Amino acid sequence: MKRARLRAIPSVDKVLRALGDTAFPRSVVLDVVRRELVAIRKEKAALDFEAVVSRIRVALRELGASRIQPVINGTGILIHTNFGRAPLGAAAIENLTKIGSNYNNLEYSLTSGERSGRAAYLEQCLALLCGAEAATVVNNNAAALVLILRHFCDFRATDTRPRSRGKACPSPTRKNEVIISRGELVQIGGGFRIPEILESSGARLGEVGTTNKTSLQDYARAISSETAMILKVHHSNFYMGGFVESPPTERIANLAEQKRIPFVEDLGSGAVIETQAIEGLEHEPTPAESIRCGVDLVCFSGDKLLGGPQAGIIAGNAKKIAALKREPLFRALRCDKLILSALEATVELYLKKREGIAGHMDIPVLAMLQAPIAELRERAEKIVAAFDGLPINAAIGAGHAQVGGGTLPRSTLESVTVELTHAKFKPDEVAARLRENSVPIVGYIGRGKFKMDVRTIFPRQDAEVIKAIRALCT
């Protein structure tokens, strides 16, 4: 690079003055400016001052867009993993604010005035909700499974017993095999796979049956002195049809009891209501059902169909739950005061609703699932009517919303969409501009139109949607 071009690259101070107030911390802006100037030098690019400043503004804007912020979800996917899964209800938000802004009795007994364990009340409520002897909470469902594996599997690396007569003593039996059907070796969100979770935990995978058919005899034949547990994983994010077979949970539970082997089921979705009662949804097994069938421990997510914060809930046999909580790893996986307080408020709503105390249960995901189609159409009509006389073609369409979050893959919900065609912008340009709104709006493109599914947009957000689209037109 010629010296003249090097001298043309502005100083950091000059760029900072040109940027003015950016609403970012100064140290963040300074870091971005320095990084971009170094990149310009390496690229040997010939940029004038305005081009340099413009490039840095773009870099700051892209960095700022990565901050966690509210998003209007028009995708029609209710439990959207990229959007933080289940939104919290008002009771959970209120509890978060109350607990987060004050000191609290997280590990303090108000009765004895001494240190105590955390989450005793929440654990009792969860046990009642799941029809279990006991329950506990960790930071997500993958962590729940890892903790269970850590407890039940023998992870000794080597045999340290003394040798005899120059020969090695036979190695002691290591109970570290986890038996699982080949049809349940699923991949969950983010590329994580059940086999990898098992193996990374030190467990040895014992696959039984075939992809489409596993019998009770397959389980029975696979059990040996090295078997630590039987694991059943619910097909929450896919389904199999046709020539398929798997034994009922009760029969696997009976076999596990006969062989004195723990039986664990990973349900994933966290449904605690009768989902088949909602039009368009199939049945999703609940923790209470699994426990009644004889499962020793069941684990599931708190931020899917349960509608709470991210958490991994484990329920079942009291002795086994107590043993899990004594594991050293439990401390590394436990939840903080904010998660516990939001989950506590959410679980209380379910219990009160079950007892007939609560009227409308404030669980946003459940409200979206049950929203009447007539109500959605009425909202869509008001949104479309707001664009009369503007250079945009807005129409009401029919949609099919999905539950999402690896839950109920065969179920779709009849829905209503608002469909936009702009005279000047292509659909992908409309999508990009709406993502730049002060409250980003995310929809999808179908048949040459930009679409927003009204079912996943909160009614309180309708006004912001109208405002953003009107701004797009003017």
C-alpha positions in Angstrom: 0.0 0.0 0.0 1.4 3.4 -1.0 2.3 5.9 1.8 -0.2 8.4 0.4 -3.1 5.9 0.9 -1.9 5.0 4.4 -1.9 8.7 5.3 -5.4 9.0 3.9 -6.8 6.5 6.4 -8.3 8.8 9.1 -7.3 8.7 12.7 -9.4 7.1 15.4 -10.2 10.4 17.0 -11.4 12.0 13.7 -13.7 9.0 13.1 -15.1 9.2 16.6 -15.9 12.9 16.2 -17.6 12.2 12.9 -19.7 9.4 14.4 -21.0 11.6 17.2 -23.5 10.1 19.7 -24.1 6.5 18.8 -26.0 5.3 21.9 -23.3 2.6 22.4 -20.8 2.6 25.3 -17.7 4.6 24.1 -15.4 1.6 24.7 -17.6 -0.5 22.3 -17.5 2.2 19.6 -13.7 2.7 20.1 -13.2 -1.1 19.6 -15.2 -1.2 16.4 -13.4 1.8 15.0 -10.0 0.3 15.6 -11.0 -3.1 14.2 -12.4 -1.5 11.0 -9.4 0.7 10.5 -7.0 -2.2 10.9 -9.1 -4.2 8.3 -9.0 -1.3 5.9 -5.2 -1.2 6.1 -5.0 -5.0 5.5 -7.3 -4.8 2.6 -5.3 -1.9 1.1 -8.6 -0.3 0.2 -8.7 3.2 -1.2 -11.6 4.7 0.7 -12.4 8.4 1.2 -13.3 9.7 4.7 -17.0 9.5 4.2 -16.8 5.9 3.0 -14.7 4.9 6.0 -17.3 6.5 8.4 -20.1 4.9 6.5 -18.5 1.4 6.8 -18.0 1.9 10.5 -21.6 2.9 10.9 -22.7 -0.3 9.2 -20.5 -2.3 11.5 -21.9 -0.6 14.5 -25.5 -1.2 13.3 -24.8 -4.9 12.7 -23.3 -5.2 16.2 -26.2 -3.4 17.7 -28.7 -5.7 16.0 -27.2 -8.6 17.8 -28.3 -7.2 21.2 -31.2 -9.1 22.7 -34.3 -7.1 22.0 -38.0 -7.7 21.5 -39.1 -9.0 18.1 -42.5 -9.3 16.6 -43.0 -12.9 15.5 -45.0 -13.2 12.3 -43.6 -16.5 11.3 -46.5 -18.6 12.5 -44.1 -20.7 14.7 -45.3 -20.4 18.3 -42.3 -21.9 20.2 -39.6 -20.4 18.0 -36.1 -21.5 19.2 -34.4 -18.6 17.5 -36.8 -16.1 19.2 -36.3 -17.4 22.7 -38.9 -20.1 22.7 -41.9 -19.5 24.9 -42.7 -15.9 25.9 -43.3 -15.5 29.6 -46.7 -14.6 31.1 -47.5 -11.5 33.2 -47.3 -13.4 36.5 -43.8 -14.7 35.7 -42.6 -11.2 34.6 -44.0 -9.7 37.8 -42.2 -12.3 39.9 -39.0 -11.7 38.0 -39.2 -8.0 38.7 -40.1 -8.4 42.3 -37.3 -11.0 43.1 -34.7 -9.5 40.8 -34.9 -6.0 42.2 -34.7 -7.0 45.8 -32.8 -9.3 48.2 -34.6 -12.6 48.6 -34.6 -15.8 50.6 -33.0 -17.9 47.9 -31.0 -20.0 50.4 -32.3 -18.7 53.7 -34.9 -20.2 56.0 -37.3 -17.5 57.3 -38.4 -20.1 59.9 -35.1 -21.0 61.5 -33.1 -17.9 60.5 -30.4 -20.1 59.0 -29.1 -21.1 55.6 -31.3 -23.6 53.7 -31.5 -25.3 50.3 -33.0 -23.5 47.4 -36.3 -24.1 45.5 -38.0 -26.3 48.1 -41.5 -24.7 47.4 -41.0 -24.9 43.6 -39.9 -28.5 43.7 -43.0 -29.5 45.8 -45.2 -27.7 43.3 -43.6 -29.4 40.3 -44.0 -32.8 42.0 -47.7 -32.2 42.4 -48.0 -30.9 38.9 -46.3 -34.1 37.5 -47.9 -36.6 39.9 -44.5 -37.5 41.2 -42.9 -38.2 44.6 -40.4 -35.5 44.0 -38.9 -33.1 41.5 -36.0 -30.8 40.9 -34.7 -28.2 38.3 -31.5 -27.6 36.4 -30.7 -25.1 33.7 -32.1 -26.9 30.6 -33.3 -30.4 29.5 -29.9 -31.4 28.0 -28.4 -30.6 31.4 -31.1 -32.8 33.1 -30.1 -35.7 30.9 -26.4 -35.2 31.5 -27.0 -35.1 35.3 -29.0 -38.3 35.2 -26.3 -40.1 33.2 -23.6 -38.8 35.6 -25.4 -40.4 38.5 -26.4 -43.8 37.1 -23.3 -44.6 35.0 -20.0 -45.7 36.3 -17.3 -43.5 34.8 -14.1 -45.1 36.3 -11.3 -44.6 33.8 -9.1 -47.5 34.8 -8.8 -50.5 37.1 -6.4 -49.7 39.9 -6.6 -53.0 41.8 -3.3 -54.7 42.6 -1.9 -57.4 40.2 -1.5 -61.1 41.3 1.3 -63.5 40.2 2.3 -61.2 37.4 -1.1 -61.2 35.9 -3.7 -58.5 35.8 -6.8 -59.1 37.9 -10.0 -59.3 35.9 -11.5 -55.8 35.6 -14.6 -55.1 37.7 -17.9 -54.8 36.0 -18.6 -51.2 34.9 -22.2 -50.3 34.8 -22.0 -47.6 32.2 -24.2 -48.9 29.3 -27.3 -47.0 28.4 -29.9 -49.0 26.4 -31.9 -47.0 23.9 -33.9 -47.9 20.8 -32.3 -47.0 17.5 -35.5 -45.3 16.5 -35.0 -42.8 19.4 -31.4 -41.6 18.6 -32.7 -38.2 17.7 -31.1 -34.9 17.0 -32.4 -32.0 19.0 -32.0 -28.2 18.2 -28.7 -26.7 17.4 -27.2 -29.9 16.0 -27.0 -31.7 19.3 -27.6 -35.4 19.0 -28.7 -37.8 21.7 -25.8 -40.3 21.0 -23.3 -37.5 21.3 -24.8 -36.3 24.6 -24.5 -39.9 25.9 -21.0 -40.4 24.7 -19.7 -37.0 25.8 -21.0 -37.8 29.3 -18.9 -41.0 29.4 -21.8 -43.4 28.9 -21.6 -46.4 26.5 -24.4 -46.5 24.0 -26.3 -49.8 23.8 -28.5 -49.6 20.7 -31.4 -52.0 20.4 -33.9 -52.9 17.7 -34.0 -51.2 14.3 -34.9 -47.7 13.1 -38.6 -48.5 12.7 -39.2 -51.6 14.9 -38.0 -52.3 18.5 -39.6 -55.1 20.6 -39.6 -55.8 24.3 -37.4 -58.8 23.6 -34.8 -56.5 22.0 -34.6 -54.7 25.3 -34.5 -57.9 27.4 -31.7 -59.5 25.3 -29.6 -56.3 25.5 -29.6 -56.1 29.3 -26.4 -57.3 30.9 -24.3 -56.8 34.1 -23.0 -53.6 32.5 -26.4 -52.0 31.9 -26.7 -48.8 33.9 -30.2 -47.7 32.8 -32.8 -47.8 30.0 -33.5 -44.5 28.3 -36.6 -43.7 26.3 -36.6 -40.6 24.2 -40.0 -39.2 23.0 -40.2 -38.4 19.2 -41.0 -34.8 20.0 -39.5 -33.3 16.8 -40.4 -35.9 14.2 -42.7 -38.8 13.6 -42.6 -42.3 12.1 -45.4 -44.0 10.3 -46.1 -47.2 8.4 -44.3 -50.4 9.4 -43.3 -49.3 12.9 -43.4 -50.9 16.4 -42.3 -50.0 19.9 -43.3 -51.6 23.2 -45.7 -49.6 25.5 -43.9 -47.7 28.3 -45.6 -49.9 30.9 -44.0 -53.0 29.6 -40.5 -51.5 29.4 -41.1 -50.2 33.0 -42.0 -53.7 34.2 -38.9 -55.2 32.5 -36.7 -52.5 34.1 -38.2 -53.3 37.5 -37.6 -57.0 37.1 -34.0 -56.4 36.2 -33.6 -53.7 38.9 -32.4 -51.2 36.3 -33.5 -47.5 36.4 -35.9 -46.5 33.6 -35.7 -42.8 32.4 -37.8 -41.0 29.8 -36.9 -37.8 28.1 -40.2 -36.1 27.1 -38.6 -32.9 25.8 -41.7 -30.8 25.1 -43.0 -30.2 28.6 -46.7 -30.6 28.0 -48.8 -30.8 31.2 -52.2 -30.3 29.6 -54.3 -32.5 27.4 -53.0 -31.1 24.1 -55.5 -33.2 22.0 -58.3 -31.1 23.5 -57.1 -28.1 21.4 -58.4 -28.2 17.8 -55.6 -29.2 15.4 -53.3 -30.7 17.9 -52.5 -34.4 18.5 -51.8 -36.0 21.9 -48.5 -35.2 23.5 -47.5 -37.4 26.5 -47.3 -35.7 29.8 -44.9 -36.3 32.7 -47.8 -37.6 34.9 -48.7 -40.2 32.2 -45.1 -41.5 32.1 -44.8 -41.7 35.9 -48.1 -43.6 36.1 -46.7 -46.0 33.6 -43.8 -46.8 35.9 -41.0 -44.6 34.7 -38.5 -43.9 37.5 -37.5 -40.4 36.3 -38.9 -38.2 33.5 -37.2 -35.0 32.3 -38.6 -32.2 30.1 -38.1 -28.5 29.1 -39.6 -25.6 31.0 -39.6 -23.2 28.1 -41.7 -25.1 25.5 -45.3 -26.2 26.0 -45.1 -25.5 29.8 -44.6 -21.8 28.8 -42.0 -21.0 31.4 -38.3 -19.9 31.4 -35.5 -22.1 30.1 -35.1 -25.0 32.5 -34.7 -28.7 32.7 -37.3 -30.3 35.0 -36.7 -33.8 36.5 -39.6 -35.6 38.3 -40.1 -39.1 39.6 -38.8 -41.3 42.4 -37.9 -39.4 45.6 -34.8 -41.4 46.4 -33.4 -41.0 42.9 -34.2 -37.2 42.9 -32.4 -36.8 46.2 -29.4 -38.7 44.9 -29.2 -36.5 41.8 -29.2 -33.4 44.0 -26.2 -34.8 45.9 -24.1 -35.1 42.7 -21.3 -32.5 42.6 -22.4 -31.6 39.0 -25.8 -30.5 40.3 -24.3 -27.3 41.6 -22.9 -26.4 38.2 -26.2 -27.0 36.5 -28.6 -25.5 39.1 -30.8 -22.5 38.3 -30.5 -18.9 39.6 -33.1 -16.8 41.4 -34.6 -15.4 38.2 -35.3 -18.7 36.5 -36.7 -20.2 39.8 -39.0 -17.2 40.4 -40.4 -17.2 36.8 -40.9 -21.0 36.9 -42.5 -20.8 40.3 -45.1 -18.3 39.1 -45.8 -20.4 36.0 -46.3 -23.6 37.8 -48.6 -22.0 40.4 -50.8 -20.9 37.5 -51.3 -24.5 36.4 -52.0 -25.7 39.9 -54.5 -22.9 40.6 -56.2 -23.6 37.2 -56.4 -27.3 38.1 -58.1 -26.4 41.4 -60.5 -24.1 39.7 -59.0 -21.0 41.4 -57.7 -19.2 38.3 -59.9 -18.1 35.5 -58.0 -17.4 32.3 -54.5 -18.9 32.7 -51.9 -16.4 31.6 -49.6 -18.7 29.6 -49.0 -16.9 26.3 -48.2 -20.1 24.3 -51.5 -21.7 25.4 -53.4 -18.5 24.6 -52.0 -18.5 21.1 -52.8 -22.2 20.6 -56.4 -21.6 21.6 -57.0 -18.2 19.8 -60.3 -18.5 17.8 -59.9 -18.2 14.0 -62.7 -15.5 14.0 -60.7 -13.4 16.4 -57.5 -13.7 14.3 -59.5 -12.7 11.1 -61.0 -9.7 12.8 -57.5 -8.5 13.8 -56.2 -9.1 10.3 -59.0 -7.1 8.8 -58.2 -4.1 11.0 -54.5 -4.3 10.1 -55.3 -4.4 6.3 -57.8 -1.6 6.5 -55.1 0.7 7.9 -53.3 0.7 4.6 -56.1 2.1 2.4 -54.7 4.7 0.0 -51.1 3.7 0.5 -48.8 2.3 -2.2 -49.0 -1.3 -0.9 -51.3 -4.1 -1.7 -52.4 -5.7 1.6 -54.7 -8.8 1.7 -55.9 -11.4 4.1 -54.8 -15.0 3.5 -55.1 -18.4 5.1 -52.2 -19.8 7.0 -51.1 -22.9 9.0 -49.2 -22.2 12.2 -46.9 -24.7 13.8 -46.2 -25.3 17.5 -42.4 -25.4 16.9 -39.6 -26.0 19.4 -39.3 -29.7 18.4 -42.9 -30.2 19.6 -46.0 -31.8 18.0 -44.4 -32.1 14.5 -47.6 -33.5 12.8 -49.9 -30.8 14.2 -50.8 -27.6 12.4 -53.2 -24.9 13.4 -55.5 -23.1 11.1 -54.5 -19.4 11.0 -54.8 -16.1 9.3 -52.1 -14.1 7.5 -51.6 -10.5 6.4 -50.0 -10.6 2.9 -48.1 -7.6 1.5 -47.0 -6.7 -2.1 -45.1 -3.4 -2.4 -45.1 -1.4 -5.6 -41.4 -0.5 -5.2 -39.8 -3.2 -3.1 -39.4 -6.9 -3.7 -40.6 -9.2 -0.9 -37.1 -9.8 0.4 -36.6 -6.0 0.5 -39.8 -5.6 2.5 -38.7 -8.3 4.9 -35.2 -6.6 5.3 -36.7 -3.2 6.0 -39.2 -4.5 8.5 -36.4 -6.3 10.4 -34.8 -2.8 10.7 -37.9 -1.4 12.5 -37.4 -0.1 16.0 -39.2 -3.3 17.1 -38.0 -5.8 14.4 -40.8 -7.6 12.5 -40.1 -11.0 11.2 -42.4 -12.8 8.7 -41.8 -15.1 5.8 -42.1 -15.0 2.0 -44.5 -17.3 0.1 -45.7 -17.1 -3.5 -44.0 -13.8 -4.2 -45.5 -12.1 -1.1 -44.3 -11.0 2.3 -46.6 -12.7 4.9 -47.2 -12.3 8.6 -49.1 -14.9 10.6 -51.4 -13.1 13.0 -51.6 -16.1 15.5 -48.0 -15.5 16.7 -48.4 -11.7 16.8 -49.6 -10.4 20.2 -52.7 -8.2 19.9 -50.9 -5.5 21.7 -48.3 -5.5 18.8 -50.9 -4.8 16.0 -50.5 -1.1 16.3 -46.7 -1.4 15.9 -47.1 -3.6 12.8 -49.4 -1.0 11.3 -47.0 1.9 12.2 -44.0 0.0 10.7 -45.7 -0.8 7.4 -47.1 2.7 7.0 -43.5 4.0 7.5 -42.4 1.6 4.8 -44.9 3.2 2.4 -44.0 6.8 3.1 
